[in-house]
Amino acid sequence: MKKPSRWRRHLVAITGGIASGKSRVTRRLAQAHGLATIDVDQLARELLRPGQAGWLALEGRYGSRFWGAAATLDRSRLRRAIFADPSLRAEIDQLLHPLIREAMLAEVARLNPGGRERILVEVPLLYEAGWADDFSRVIVVWAPEEVCLARLLQRDGVSLAEARAAVAAQMPLREKAARADLLIDNSGPWEATCRQLEKIEKIIENS
């Protein structure tokens, strides 16, 4: 079992389902407090660039199966494959999650060398990866599945079947909500979400 990060008491995780509004909530909280942020999805994308650690891990296990032009990752091909085969998704998670966590903690160390600054970390697969113990608080951003599906269709231009597969591949949002230290309902107007965030901002300030 991995040990929680030594920076735990300074880290606040923001998670939730796909298209629930995690990024917007993260930006709002960061602006309100002048806090540094880490986007774990962006770290994962960097690791999957040609020649980087994640790319090398996939190449070592699967060869060129998921490569497009110039040996770049064909994300659509990979996404279709893992949605169609849960065992493949589990294999790839086992390969990549340790590398992503290592990159996340390296970025924490870079942003917080003195060990005193609070950092907001957007982690879409926090519970799926088993990283909750790395954080002092977990904020879950929630919206009903039908709202997330509509946002996903509009945002990514995918088919309804692809959107449903993306939602189904993650832990049900109700389970994430049940585990949350703090819960944000982002199903309605942004103004309503902001009123909830004002209360959470006070909790973060005083913690």
C-alpha positions in Angstrom: 0.0 0.0 0.0 1.3 3.4 -0.9 2.0 6.0 1.7 0.1 9.3 1.6 2.1 12.2 0.3 4.1 14.2 2.8 2.4 17.3 1.5 -1.1 16.0 2.4 -2.2 18.7 4.7 -1.6 21.4 2.1 -3.4 19.7 -0.8 -7.1 20.0 -1.7 -8.4 17.7 -4.4 -11.3 18.7 -6.7 -12.9 15.7 -8.4 -16.2 14.6 -9.9 -17.6 13.0 -13.0 -16.8 13.8 -16.6 -18.3 17.1 -17.6 -19.5 17.9 -14.1 -17.7 21.2 -14.1 -14.5 20.4 -12.1 -12.3 22.8 -14.1 -14.5 25.8 -13.7 -14.9 25.2 -10.0 -11.1 24.8 -9.7 -10.5 28.1 -11.5 -13.0 30.0 -9.4 -11.5 28.7 -6.1 -8.0 29.4 -7.2 -8.8 33.0 -8.2 -10.6 33.6 -4.9 -7.6 32.6 -2.9 -4.7 33.2 -5.2 -3.8 29.5 -5.0 -1.7 27.4 -7.3 -3.4 24.7 -9.2 -2.4 21.4 -10.8 -4.4 19.7 -13.6 -3.7 16.0 -13.4 -5.2 15.4 -16.8 -2.6 17.8 -18.3 0.2 16.0 -16.5 -1.1 12.7 -18.0 -1.1 14.3 -21.5 2.5 15.4 -21.1 3.5 11.9 -20.0 1.9 10.5 -23.2 4.0 12.6 -25.6 6.4 10.6 -27.7 9.3 9.4 -25.8 7.9 10.4 -22.4 7.4 7.9 -19.5 3.7 7.1 -20.2 4.3 6.8 -23.9 7.2 4.4 -23.3 5.1 2.3 -20.9 2.3 1.9 -23.5 4.8 1.2 -26.3 6.6 -1.4 -24.2 3.3 -3.2 -23.5 1.3 -2.7 -26.7 3.8 -1.7 -29.4 2.3 0.7 -31.9 -1.3 -0.4 -31.3 -2.4 3.1 -30.2 -0.1 5.3 -32.3 -1.2 7.7 -35.0 1.0 9.8 -37.2 4.6 10.4 -36.1 4.2 7.9 -33.3 1.8 10.3 -31.4 -1.0 8.8 -29.3 -4.3 8.3 -31.1 -6.5 9.3 -28.2 -9.7 8.3 -30.0 -8.4 4.8 -30.8 -7.3 4.4 -27.2 -10.5 5.7 -25.8 -12.6 3.3 -27.9 -10.4 0.4 -26.9 -10.6 1.0 -23.2 -14.4 1.7 -23.3 -14.9 -1.6 -25.1 -12.6 -3.7 -22.8 -12.6 -3.0 -19.1 -9.7 -5.4 -18.5 -7.6 -3.4 -21.0 -8.6 -0.2 -19.1 -7.5 -1.8 -15.8 -4.1 -2.8 -17.4 -3.5 0.7 -18.7 -4.5 2.2 -15.4 -1.9 0.0 -13.6 0.7 1.2 -16.1 0.0 4.9 -16.0 -1.5 5.8 -12.6 1.8 5.4 -10.7 3.6 7.5 -13.3 0.9 10.2 -13.1 1.0 10.2 -9.3 4.7 10.6 -9.4 4.4 13.5 -11.8 1.7 15.1 -9.6 3.8 15.0 -6.5 6.8 16.3 -8.4 4.7 19.3 -9.5 3.6 19.8 -5.9 7.2 19.9 -4.7 8.0 22.4 -7.5 5.1 24.7 -6.6 5.5 24.3 -2.8 9.2 24.0 -2.0 8.8 25.4 1.5 6.0 23.0 2.3 3.6 25.7 3.5 1.4 26.7 0.5 -2.0 25.3 -0.2 -2.5 23.8 -3.7 -5.7 22.9 -5.5 -5.4 19.7 -7.5 -8.0 18.8 -10.2 -8.0 14.9 -10.2 -10.8 13.4 -12.3 -10.1 9.8 -11.3 -9.1 10.5 -7.7 -11.2 7.6 -6.2 -10.6 5.2 -9.1 -6.9 5.6 -8.7 -7.0 5.3 -4.9 -5.4 8.7 -4.1 -7.8 10.2 -1.7 -5.4 9.8 1.2 -3.0 12.2 -0.5 -5.3 15.1 0.2 -6.5 16.9 3.3 -9.9 17.6 1.8 -11.7 16.3 -1.2 -14.3 18.5 -3.0 -16.6 16.6 -5.3 -18.4 18.6 -8.1 -21.7 16.9 -8.8 -24.3 17.1 -11.6 -27.0 14.6 -12.7 -25.9 12.2 -15.4 -28.3 13.7 -18.0 -26.7 17.1 -17.4 -23.2 15.7 -17.7 -24.2 13.9 -20.9 -25.6 17.0 -22.5 -22.5 19.0 -21.6 -20.2 16.3 -23.0 -22.1 16.1 -26.3 -21.8 19.9 -26.6 -18.2 20.2 -25.5 -16.6 17.2 -27.3 -18.9 16.7 -30.2 -19.1 12.9 -29.5 -22.0 10.7 -30.2 -24.5 9.9 -27.4 -23.2 6.3 -27.3 -19.6 7.5 -26.8 -20.8 10.0 -24.1 -22.6 7.2 -22.3 -19.5 5.0 -22.5 -17.4 7.8 -21.1 -19.7 8.3 -18.1 -20.1 4.5 -17.5 -16.3 4.0 -17.4 -16.0 6.1 -14.3 -17.1 5.5 -10.7 -20.8 6.5 -10.4 -20.9 10.2 -9.3 -23.3 9.4 -6.5 -20.6 7.2 -5.0 -18.0 10.0 -5.3 -20.5 12.4 -3.7 -21.0 10.0 -0.8 -17.2 10.0 -0.1 -16.7 13.8 -0.4 -15.6 16.0 2.4 -17.3 18.9 0.6 -19.9 18.7 -2.1 -20.7 21.2 -4.9 -24.0 20.9 -6.8 -23.1 22.2 -10.3 -26.3 21.1 -12.0 -28.0 24.5 -12.2 -27.0 28.1 -13.1 -23.4 29.1 -12.4 -24.6 31.8 -10.0 -26.1 29.1 -7.8 -22.8 27.2 -7.9 -20.9 30.4 -6.9 -23.1 30.8 -3.9 -22.0 27.4 -2.7 -18.4 28.2 -3.5 -18.5 31.2 -1.3 -19.3 29.0 1.7 -16.5 26.5 0.7 -14.0 29.4 0.3 -14.6 30.3 4.0 -14.0 26.7 5.0 -10.7 26.6 3.0 -9.6 30.0 4.4 -10.1 28.8 8.0 -8.7 25.3 7.6 
